[in-house]
Amino acid sequence: MCTSIAIQADNQDLFWGRTMDFPFDPFKPSADSKIIAYPQNYELQGLQQNWTTKYAFAGVSVNDSLFFNDGINSAGIVGDAQFLEEATWSDKKSLQQRQLQPIIGEEVVAYVLSNFGSLAEIKTAFQHLGQIYVPYPDWEQADTGVTTPIPMHYTFFDTQGRSLILEPVRNGAFKIYDGIGVMTNSPEYPWHLDNLRNYVQLTNHNLGYNQLTPQLKIKQIESGSGLLGLPGDYTAPSRFVRATFLSKFLQPFKRDQGISQLFNVFKAVAVPKGIEHETTQSAEFDYTGYWSGYDVSQRTLFVQPEDCPTLTKFTLKADLTEKTTKNISHQLLAH
């Protein structure tokens, strides 16, 4: 359960964000989600391999690990990981036989942001990578109720608004797609694009009326008739449709309005607590634990937790020299 959306200001500056939807509190002590930033030329210790960062990057990390839910790097690449039921993995022997280098799904966001400065580089690299099936200790210790490895797919954008979708659905190997600026969860990405054809009638203007017969004129009720039929539930297909049309129908806006406009679009897909119980007897339910929004040109992220409207702001500085951690505020700030 997650949604990501990208929009562009009238000067083409990119604003991108995501909701983090799961049936647990991402800020409880065992999960301890925080903003973490790493500088360039920093040695990272992954679960299966170590590597040195080519780019500084920052984002929201779980349990002080290399499992980043979302983030941005100094080159302006921004992206996230989201749940995908159809995700697959493989073992080391099978990956070697197919000449694929193993990668940990939970570390994909950190790996991409620390290594690549363009979508072309990401696309080339992931043609030679495959997800290996191993548990991820830092997530397991977070006691989320969701076991690892977590089935996920990944979305990345550059500063021009172009995007890539990475889906590990070929026995651990990745299918790679060009994106349209929106992502949710299952099914796989091409299905969502086909499903948009069921909503070809949606417009951003009122329809006014339908003169059904000379005697029967059906008038619209107040306003908004152009979006009649827009799905309102919280399934991934419906959120994908809603996010696509609402983000593409936005009025042109100035770059200083970017984060507020992005947040306004996300109001339509954020999941309130208590409306998505797993079963009639279950106390568990998916909800939006936090929203993050990125001003990509400024390398700045904003995080709003579920329990208060306060935004925590962090800017990735070009001269960052050490690992930096910032707690996400849960205090209501009134002015």
N, C-alpha and C positions, 0 to 999 in steps of 0.2 A: 504494500500500500504506500504509494508515493506519487507525486506529480512534479514535473519540472517544466518550466515555461521560459522562453526568451522573447524579449521585445526590444525594439530599437527606437531611440529618440529621433527627432527630425534631422539631427546631424549625423545619424547612423551609429552613435555610441550604443553599445550593447548593455542591456540589463538582463540578468538571468537569475532564476531562483528555483528553489525546490521546497516541497513539504516533506518532512520526515515522519512517516506514518507507520506505527508499529504498536503492538499490544503491550507496551511497557513504557515506563518513564525513562527517557534517555539521559536524565540528569540525576537519577538515583545514585547513591555512592558507589555501587558496584559497576555501573556503566560510566559515570563521571565524564559525560560529553563536554568537551571544552574546545575553544579555538586554539590551535597549535600552529606555529609557523617554524619552518626550517630554512636556514640560509643556503646559498649556493656552496658547493664543495664541502658538504656535510656528509659524513659516513652514516648511512642508515643500515640498521640490522634487521633484515626481514626474516620471516619464518624459514624460508628455504634458501635465501641468498642475501648477501650484503651488496650495497651499491652506494656510489657517491653522487650526490645531487648535482645535476648540471644547471638546474634552475632553482631559485628560492620558491617556496610555495607555502600556502596557509589554507586552513579549512577547519571543519568540525571533525574532531577525532574521538573515537570511543576508547575509554580506559587507557589513555596515554599510549596508544598503540599506533601502528601504521595503517590501521583500519580507519580511513577517512570516508565519511559519508558523502562529503562534497568539499570542493576547494578550488583554488585559483593559483596560478603560478606567475612568475615575474614576466613571462612572455605573453600573458593575457589568455592562456588556455584555462578554461573553467569547465567543471563537470561534476558528475556524481555517480553513485551506484544506487540501483533500485531493484526491488524484488522481482524475480521472473521465474515462475514455476517451471518453465521449459528448459532452464539452464542445465548444463551437463558438465561432467568432469571426466578425467581419465587418470590412469596410473602412470608412473614414470616410464615404465617399459613401453607402453603403447605410444606415449608422446615421443619417445626417442625413435621408435620405429617410423613415425611420421615426420621425423625431423622437426619436432616442435619443442621449444624451450618451455619448461613448466613455469607457471605463474600462479600465485595465490589470489583467488578472487577477492578476498577481503583487502588485499593490498594493491588492487588495480589502480584505484584513484591516486594513491600516493606514488605509485610507480610511474604513471603517465605524467603527473604534474611535475615530478622531480627530474624527468628524463627528456621531455619533448617540448619543442617550441612551436610546432605546427601540426595541423591535422594530417598533412601528408606524411609526416614522420610517424604519427600514431598508426595510420593505416598500414604503412609498410611494416612496422614492427609487429603488429598483431596478426599479420599473415603468417608469422613464424612462432606464435605463442599459443599455449593451450593450458586450460585450467587443470590443476592437479588436485586430486581428492584427498585433502587432509583437514582435520579439525583445526580451528583457530583458537588457541588457548586464551588470548586476551578477551575475546568475545564470550567464550564459555565461562570465564570467571566473572563476567558481567551479570550472569544469572538473569538473562532476558526471557528464558523460556523458548527461545528460538535456537535450535542447534546449528552447528556449523559442519561442513561448509554451507554458507547461505546461498541459495540460488538467486543470482542477480544478473542484470545487464547494465551497461554503462553508456553514458552520454557525455560528449565533450564538444565545446564550442571554441571558436577563435574570436578575435576582436571584431571581425567583419560580420559575425552572426552566422557563419557557416558551421555545420555540426556533423558529427559522426555518431552512429549507434554501433556499439559492440555487443553482440549477443553470442555467448558460448554454448551453442546448441548442436554442435557437430562432434559429439563425443569429446567434449572439452575444447575443440577448436572454435574459432570465432567466425560468425558471419558479420560482415561490415556493411553498413548502409549510410547513405547521406540522409541527414535529418531535416525536419521541417520546423524545428523550434519548439517541439512539445514531446514529452514522454510520460508514460505512466507505467503500468505493470503488464501482466499477461493479458492476451496472448502475445506472440512475437510481433515485432514491429510491422512487417508487411500486412498482417491482418488488420491492424489499426488503420492503415492507409486505405485498405479496401472498404472498411466499415464507414469511412467518411462519405462514401458514395450513397449511403442510406440517408444522408442529411443534406443533399444537394439543394434542397429548397430553402435552407436557412439564409436570411439576409439581415443586414444591420439597419433596415428601414421598415417602417410600418407598411402593412399591406392595405390598410384602409377598409376595404370591403370586398366581398365577392358577390357579383350580380349573378346568382345561381339560375334564376329564370327572370323574365320580365316582371313578374309579380313578387319575386323573393330576392331581397337584397340583405345579405348578412354582413352586418357591421362589426368591426373589431371592438373589443372591450378595452377602453382606455388606450394604452400604448404597449409596444413591445411585440406586436403581432408577427413581425419578421422572424422572431426566434421561437415561434410556436413549434413544438416538437423537439426542442433542445432537451436532451435527457438530463434529469435532475438527480439521479441516484449516485451512489458513491462507488460503483464498480469501476474497474480500470478502464473498460471501453467507454463508459459514459463520461468519466473524467477526461479522457483523451479528447472526445468530441467537444466537450464544454471548453476545455482549455484551448483547443485549436481555434474555434470560432470566436471566442471572446478575446483572445490575444490578437487575432488578425483583424478584428473589427474595431480595435481601439482608435480613438481620435488621435491624430498626430500630437506629439507632446515635446516640450523642451527637455534638454538633458537634465536640468535641475529638478524636473518632476519625475525622473525615471524610477526611483525606488518607490515613491508613493503610487505611481501607476502600476508598477509590478505588483505591489502588495494588494492593490484593489482587484486585480485579476485573480489573485490567489484566494481571495475571499470566497470565490465560487467553488473551490475544490478542497479547501481545508476541511478536515473531518472533525466535528466536535466529539467530545467524550460521550460515550454511552449509547450511540446510535448504531453501532456495528458489533454487537455481541456475537461471539463465535457460534453459540448455540442458545436455545431458550433457557437452559439451566446455567450456562457459563457466566462467570463474572468477568471474563476476559473480553476485551474489545479493542479493535484498531482505532487509533485517533492520531491527530497531528500533534506530535510531541514538540516539534519546533518548525519554524519557517526560516529559511535563510535566503537573503537577496544579495546579489553581487552587482556592484557598479564596476564593470569589467575594465573600462578605460582607466579608472582610478585605482584598480587593484584593491578595491575596498569591499568588505562583506559586512552584512548586518544580520544578526540572529535574534529572532523573537521566540522565546519559549512559550509553551502552551499556557502557563499559569499567570502571565502578565503581559501587557502590551509594550513593555520597554524593549527597545532595540539596543543590542550591544554591537558597537562598531569597531572594526579592526581594519587597518590599512597595511598591506604588505609593502614594506619600505625597500627601496632598491639597495640600501646600504645595510640590510640586516646581516648581522655577523654571528648570531647565536640562536639556538632554539629558544623560542618564546612561547609562553602559555598565557592565555587570558580566560578567566572565568566568564561565563555567560550570566548576565544579571537577571535576577528574579525579583528585583525590587521595583515597585511602582514609583516612577519618577513624575512628580507633578510640578508644574511651573505656573 
